[in-house]
Amino acid sequence: MLLSLLAAALLGLGSVAIAQRQFVAVDGLNVTVEGSAGSAENIRRIQGGDLDMGIAFAGDAYLAYNGQAVFEEGGPYDDVRAIGFLYSAVSQIVTLEGSGITSLADLEGITMAVGGAGSGTQLSLERLLTSVGAYDSITPVLVAGQNASDQLKNRQVDAYHALFGVPNAAVTDTASTSDLRLLSSYDEALAAGFFDAFPFYTEYVIPAGTFAGVDEDVHTLRDAGLWVVAAGADEDLVYEMTKAVYEQAGLDRMLQVTNVAKEMGLDNALVGVQIPLHPGAARYWTEVGVAIPEALLPR
């Protein structure tokens, strides 16, 4: 059987290597790797039948499945199912020591690099700051990653938002030449009802010392990179693929490809998942003792 797997290099997973190494033991599977503009496109192309599986943010998967926000037009995208958690996309709000910015409320009125237009980085920040009443007051600059770090170091912006794994190159770059501050956003988000409105986000703690000069734990939030698949994909095949990736030998191979895979495993199997599982994935998770919430049961 031929399946198309979206290239996940954009999301930091090196899917070419995954495709070449992970599925060699799955009989009858031939994986074609394709490039992608990102999470939302992956979902739309799976829904449209152009792709069989791919990688998407948990937030995009939830909103698409329910036909909300940017997925209202053409939604609901109900042909998408989850397999499991791949990695954390951690919200990191970065500013410089001496900026006077110590909380989300302090972001009001500043100039901020928010990420690319329509990206997960930008949309996550918009949801977060809107929940605390700050987004409409900032001046957004639509840059991300290294460009955002450069603009902060050059004082062209007052802060930037990163939605990456931890650690990551952009924040590490800022810390290498500047005294940075990472904002703890979790408590303010919780008080504002953010997690009730967007249940696919979960708390994440960036340990002290992860970045130079950050000597206290930073309590923030994460979206999750999920492996998603078309609802009509063969159950036995999805079971075998899930097993090939998430059994210990598969996890060991994943870690040889990318350090991002360090969080994968039974403890985090369903982190961020808010759409139904594919029956093949559900069979595997049940087999290895992962409790599946009723809302995630196949349908």
VENNOR-V411599 format. One record per residue. N is the residue number from 1. RES is the residue in three letters. SS is DSSP state (alpha for helix, beta for strand, coil for the rest). D_LAST is the distance of its C-alpha to the last C-alpha in Angstrom with 1 decimal. Layout:
BEGIN
n=N res=RES ss=SS d_last=D_LAST
n=N res=RES ss=SS d_last=D_LAST
END
This chain:
BEGIN
n=1 res=MET ss=coil d_last=23.2
n=2 res=LEU ss=beta d_last=24.0
n=3 res=LEU ss=beta d_last=21.8
n=4 res=SER ss=beta d_last=23.0
n=5 res=LEU ss=beta d_last=22.9
n=6 res=LEU ss=beta d_last=24.1
n=7 res=ALA ss=coil d_last=27.3
n=8 res=ALA ss=coil d_last=26.8
n=9 res=ALA ss=alpha d_last=30.5
n=10 res=LEU ss=alpha d_last=30.3
n=11 res=LEU ss=alpha d_last=28.1
n=12 res=GLY ss=coil d_last=30.4
n=13 res=LEU ss=coil d_last=28.6
n=14 res=GLY ss=coil d_last=30.6
n=15 res=SER ss=alpha d_last=27.8
n=16 res=VAL ss=alpha d_last=30.4
n=17 res=ALA ss=alpha d_last=31.5
n=18 res=ILE ss=alpha d_last=28.0
n=19 res=ALA ss=alpha d_last=27.3
n=20 res=GLN ss=alpha d_last=30.7
n=21 res=ARG ss=alpha d_last=30.7
n=22 res=GLN ss=alpha d_last=27.2
n=23 res=PHE ss=coil d_last=26.0
n=24 res=VAL ss=coil d_last=29.2
n=25 res=ALA ss=coil d_last=28.1
n=26 res=VAL ss=coil d_last=24.9
n=27 res=ASP ss=coil d_last=26.2
n=28 res=GLY ss=coil d_last=25.6
n=29 res=LEU ss=coil d_last=24.5
n=30 res=ASN ss=beta d_last=26.6
n=31 res=VAL ss=beta d_last=25.7
n=32 res=THR ss=beta d_last=27.3
n=33 res=VAL ss=beta d_last=27.7
n=34 res=GLU ss=beta d_last=28.1
n=35 res=GLY ss=coil d_last=29.5
n=36 res=SER ss=coil d_last=27.7
n=37 res=ALA ss=coil d_last=28.7
n=38 res=GLY ss=coil d_last=26.1
n=39 res=SER ss=alpha d_last=22.7
n=40 res=ALA ss=alpha d_last=22.2
n=41 res=GLU ss=alpha d_last=23.4
n=42 res=ASN ss=alpha d_last=21.0
n=43 res=ILE ss=alpha d_last=18.0
n=44 res=ARG ss=alpha d_last=19.7
n=45 res=ARG ss=alpha d_last=20.5
n=46 res=ILE ss=alpha d_last=17.1
n=47 res=GLN ss=alpha d_last=15.9
n=48 res=GLY ss=coil d_last=19.0
n=49 res=GLY ss=coil d_last=18.7
n=50 res=ASP ss=coil d_last=21.8
n=51 res=LEU ss=coil d_last=20.2
n=52 res=ASP ss=coil d_last=17.7
n=53 res=MET ss=beta d_last=17.6
n=54 res=GLY ss=beta d_last=19.7
n=55 res=ILE ss=beta d_last=20.4
n=56 res=ALA ss=beta d_last=19.8
n=57 res=PHE ss=beta d_last=20.7
n=58 res=ALA ss=alpha d_last=18.2
n=59 res=GLY ss=alpha d_last=19.7
n=60 res=ASP ss=alpha d_last=19.3
n=61 res=ALA ss=alpha d_last=15.6
n=62 res=TYR ss=alpha d_last=15.1
n=63 res=LEU ss=alpha d_last=17.5
n=64 res=ALA ss=alpha d_last=16.2
n=65 res=TYR ss=alpha d_last=12.6
n=66 res=ASN ss=coil d_last=14.2
n=67 res=GLY ss=coil d_last=17.1
n=68 res=GLN ss=coil d_last=19.8
n=69 res=ALA ss=alpha d_last=23.2
n=70 res=VAL ss=alpha d_last=24.0
n=71 res=PHE ss=alpha d_last=20.7
n=72 res=GLU ss=coil d_last=21.3
n=73 res=GLU ss=coil d_last=23.0
n=74 res=GLY ss=coil d_last=20.7
n=75 res=GLY ss=coil d_last=17.5
n=76 res=PRO ss=coil d_last=14.8
n=77 res=TYR ss=coil d_last=14.0
n=78 res=ASP ss=coil d_last=10.3
n=79 res=ASP ss=coil d_last=10.5
n=80 res=VAL ss=beta d_last=11.1
n=81 res=ARG ss=beta d_last=9.3
n=82 res=ALA ss=beta d_last=11.5
n=83 res=ILE ss=beta d_last=13.5
n=84 res=GLY ss=beta d_last=16.0
n=85 res=PHE ss=beta d_last=19.2
n=86 res=LEU ss=beta d_last=22.2
n=87 res=TYR ss=beta d_last=24.9
n=88 res=SER ss=beta d_last=26.1
n=89 res=ALA ss=beta d_last=27.3
n=90 res=VAL ss=beta d_last=29.9
n=91 res=SER ss=beta d_last=31.5
n=92 res=GLN ss=beta d_last=35.2
n=93 res=ILE ss=beta d_last=37.7
n=94 res=VAL ss=beta d_last=41.0
n=95 res=THR ss=beta d_last=44.5
n=96 res=LEU ss=beta d_last=48.0
n=97 res=GLU ss=coil d_last=50.1
n=98 res=GLY ss=coil d_last=52.5
n=99 res=SER ss=coil d_last=50.2
n=100 res=GLY ss=coil d_last=50.0
n=101 res=ILE ss=coil d_last=46.2
n=102 res=THR ss=coil d_last=44.8
n=103 res=SER ss=coil d_last=41.8
n=104 res=LEU ss=alpha d_last=39.3
n=105 res=ALA ss=alpha d_last=41.7
n=106 res=ASP ss=alpha d_last=44.4
n=107 res=LEU ss=alpha d_last=42.5
n=108 res=GLU ss=coil d_last=43.5
n=109 res=GLY ss=coil d_last=45.9
n=110 res=ILE ss=coil d_last=45.7
n=111 res=THR ss=beta d_last=45.1
n=112 res=MET ss=beta d_last=42.0
n=113 res=ALA ss=beta d_last=40.3
n=114 res=VAL ss=coil d_last=36.7
n=115 res=GLY ss=coil d_last=35.2
n=116 res=GLY ss=coil d_last=34.6
n=117 res=ALA ss=coil d_last=33.7
n=118 res=GLY ss=coil d_last=30.0
n=119 res=SER ss=coil d_last=29.3
n=120 res=GLY ss=alpha d_last=27.2
n=121 res=THR ss=alpha d_last=30.5
n=122 res=GLN ss=alpha d_last=31.8
n=123 res=LEU ss=alpha d_last=28.7
n=124 res=SER ss=alpha d_last=28.2
n=125 res=LEU ss=alpha d_last=31.9
n=126 res=GLU ss=alpha d_last=31.8
n=127 res=ARG ss=alpha d_last=29.1
n=128 res=LEU ss=alpha d_last=31.0
n=129 res=LEU ss=alpha d_last=34.4
n=130 res=THR ss=alpha d_last=33.4
n=131 res=SER ss=alpha d_last=32.1
n=132 res=VAL ss=coil d_last=35.6
n=133 res=GLY ss=coil d_last=37.4
n=134 res=ALA ss=coil d_last=38.9
n=135 res=TYR ss=alpha d_last=37.2
n=136 res=ASP ss=alpha d_last=39.1
n=137 res=SER ss=alpha d_last=42.4
n=138 res=ILE ss=coil d_last=42.1
n=139 res=THR ss=beta d_last=43.3
n=140 res=PRO ss=beta d_last=40.5
n=141 res=VAL ss=beta d_last=41.4
n=142 res=LEU ss=coil d_last=38.8
n=143 res=VAL ss=coil d_last=39.4
n=144 res=ALA ss=coil d_last=37.6
n=145 res=GLY ss=alpha d_last=38.3
n=146 res=GLN ss=alpha d_last=41.8
n=147 res=ASN ss=alpha d_last=43.0
n=148 res=ALA ss=alpha d_last=41.9
n=149 res=SER ss=alpha d_last=43.7
n=150 res=ASP ss=alpha d_last=46.8
n=151 res=GLN ss=alpha d_last=46.9
n=152 res=LEU ss=alpha d_last=46.7
n=153 res=LYS ss=alpha d_last=49.5
n=154 res=ASN ss=coil d_last=51.6
n=155 res=ARG ss=coil d_last=51.0
n=156 res=GLN ss=coil d_last=49.5
n=157 res=VAL ss=coil d_last=46.6
n=158 res=ASP ss=coil d_last=46.5
n=159 res=ALA ss=beta d_last=43.1
n=160 res=TYR ss=beta d_last=40.1
n=161 res=HIS ss=beta d_last=36.4
n=162 res=ALA ss=beta d_last=34.7
n=163 res=LEU ss=beta d_last=31.0
n=164 res=PHE ss=beta d_last=31.5
n=165 res=GLY ss=coil d_last=31.3
n=166 res=VAL ss=coil d_last=34.2
n=167 res=PRO ss=coil d_last=36.9
n=168 res=ASN ss=coil d_last=37.0
n=169 res=ALA ss=alpha d_last=39.8
n=170 res=ALA ss=alpha d_last=40.3
n=171 res=VAL ss=alpha d_last=40.8
n=172 res=THR ss=alpha d_last=42.8
n=173 res=ASP ss=alpha d_last=45.0
n=174 res=THR ss=alpha d_last=45.6
n=175 res=ALA ss=alpha d_last=46.5
n=176 res=SER ss=alpha d_last=48.9
n=177 res=THR ss=alpha d_last=51.3
n=178 res=SER ss=coil d_last=50.6
n=179 res=ASP ss=coil d_last=50.2
n=180 res=LEU ss=beta d_last=46.7
n=181 res=ARG ss=beta d_last=44.7
n=182 res=LEU ss=beta d_last=41.0
n=183 res=LEU ss=coil d_last=39.8
n=184 res=SER ss=coil d_last=37.8
n=185 res=SER ss=coil d_last=35.3
n=186 res=TYR ss=alpha d_last=33.0
n=187 res=ASP ss=alpha d_last=35.0
n=188 res=GLU ss=alpha d_last=35.7
n=189 res=ALA ss=alpha d_last=32.0
n=190 res=LEU ss=alpha d_last=31.0
n=191 res=ALA ss=alpha d_last=33.8
n=192 res=ALA ss=coil d_last=32.7
n=193 res=GLY ss=coil d_last=29.2
n=194 res=PHE ss=alpha d_last=27.8
n=195 res=PHE ss=alpha d_last=25.1
n=196 res=ASP ss=alpha d_last=23.9
n=197 res=ALA ss=alpha d_last=23.7
n=198 res=PHE ss=coil d_last=22.1
n=199 res=PRO ss=coil d_last=20.1
n=200 res=PHE ss=coil d_last=19.3
n=201 res=TYR ss=coil d_last=23.0
n=202 res=THR ss=beta d_last=24.5
n=203 res=GLU ss=beta d_last=28.1
n=204 res=TYR ss=beta d_last=30.0
n=205 res=VAL ss=beta d_last=33.6
n=206 res=ILE ss=beta d_last=35.8
n=207 res=PRO ss=coil d_last=38.4
n=208 res=ALA ss=coil d_last=42.1
n=209 res=GLY ss=coil d_last=43.9
n=210 res=THR ss=coil d_last=41.0
n=211 res=PHE ss=coil d_last=43.0
n=212 res=ALA ss=coil d_last=46.8
n=213 res=GLY ss=coil d_last=48.2
n=214 res=VAL ss=coil d_last=45.0
n=215 res=ASP ss=coil d_last=46.2
n=216 res=GLU ss=coil d_last=43.7
n=217 res=ASP ss=coil d_last=40.0
n=218 res=VAL ss=beta d_last=38.0
n=219 res=HIS ss=beta d_last=35.1
n=220 res=THR ss=beta d_last=32.8
n=221 res=LEU ss=beta d_last=29.1
n=222 res=ARG ss=beta d_last=26.7
n=223 res=ASP ss=beta d_last=23.8
n=224 res=ALA ss=beta d_last=22.0
n=225 res=GLY ss=beta d_last=21.8
n=226 res=LEU ss=beta d_last=18.4
n=227 res=TRP ss=beta d_last=17.5
n=228 res=VAL ss=beta d_last=14.8
n=229 res=VAL ss=beta d_last=13.7
n=230 res=ALA ss=beta d_last=12.5
n=231 res=ALA ss=coil d_last=9.0
n=232 res=GLY ss=coil d_last=11.1
n=233 res=ALA ss=coil d_last=13.2
n=234 res=ASP ss=coil d_last=14.3
n=235 res=GLU ss=alpha d_last=12.6
n=236 res=ASP ss=alpha d_last=16.1
n=237 res=LEU ss=alpha d_last=17.6
n=238 res=VAL ss=alpha d_last=15.2
n=239 res=TYR ss=alpha d_last=15.9
n=240 res=GLU ss=alpha d_last=19.6
n=241 res=MET ss=alpha d_last=19.7
n=242 res=THR ss=alpha d_last=18.2
n=243 res=LYS ss=alpha d_last=20.7
n=244 res=ALA ss=alpha d_last=23.5
n=245 res=VAL ss=alpha d_last=23.2
n=246 res=TYR ss=alpha d_last=22.5
n=247 res=GLU ss=coil d_last=24.7
n=248 res=GLN ss=alpha d_last=28.3
n=249 res=ALA ss=alpha d_last=29.9
n=250 res=GLY ss=alpha d_last=27.3
n=251 res=LEU ss=alpha d_last=27.8
n=252 res=ASP ss=alpha d_last=31.5
n=253 res=ARG ss=alpha d_last=31.4
n=254 res=MET ss=alpha d_last=29.4
n=255 res=LEU ss=alpha d_last=32.2
n=256 res=GLN ss=alpha d_last=34.8
n=257 res=VAL ss=alpha d_last=33.2
n=258 res=THR ss=coil d_last=32.6
n=259 res=ASN ss=alpha d_last=33.4
n=260 res=VAL ss=alpha d_last=30.3
n=261 res=ALA ss=alpha d_last=28.3
n=262 res=LYS ss=alpha d_last=30.2
n=263 res=GLU ss=alpha d_last=27.4
n=264 res=MET ss=coil d_last=24.8
n=265 res=GLY ss=coil d_last=24.0
n=266 res=LEU ss=alpha d_last=22.4
n=267 res=ASP ss=alpha d_last=23.8
n=268 res=ASN ss=alpha d_last=22.1
n=269 res=ALA ss=coil d_last=19.0
n=270 res=LEU ss=coil d_last=16.6
n=271 res=VAL ss=coil d_last=19.4
n=272 res=GLY ss=coil d_last=18.4
n=273 res=VAL ss=coil d_last=14.7
n=274 res=GLN ss=coil d_last=13.2
n=275 res=ILE ss=coil d_last=10.0
n=276 res=PRO ss=coil d_last=6.7
n=277 res=LEU ss=beta d_last=8.0
n=278 res=HIS ss=coil d_last=8.1
n=279 res=PRO ss=alpha d_last=8.1
n=280 res=GLY ss=alpha d_last=11.8
n=281 res=ALA ss=alpha d_last=12.5
n=282 res=ALA ss=alpha d_last=10.8
n=283 res=ARG ss=alpha d_last=13.0
n=284 res=TYR ss=alpha d_last=16.0
n=285 res=TRP ss=alpha d_last=15.8
n=286 res=THR ss=alpha d_last=15.6
n=287 res=GLU ss=alpha d_last=18.4
n=288 res=VAL ss=coil d_last=20.6
n=289 res=GLY ss=coil d_last=20.2
n=290 res=VAL ss=coil d_last=18.1
n=291 res=ALA ss=coil d_last=16.7
n=292 res=ILE ss=coil d_last=13.1
n=293 res=PRO ss=coil d_last=12.9
n=294 res=GLU ss=alpha d_last=10.6
n=295 res=ALA ss=alpha d_last=9.6
n=296 res=LEU ss=alpha d_last=8.6
n=297 res=LEU ss=coil d_last=6.5
n=298 res=PRO ss=coil d_last=3.8
n=299 res=ARG ss=coil d_last=0.0
END
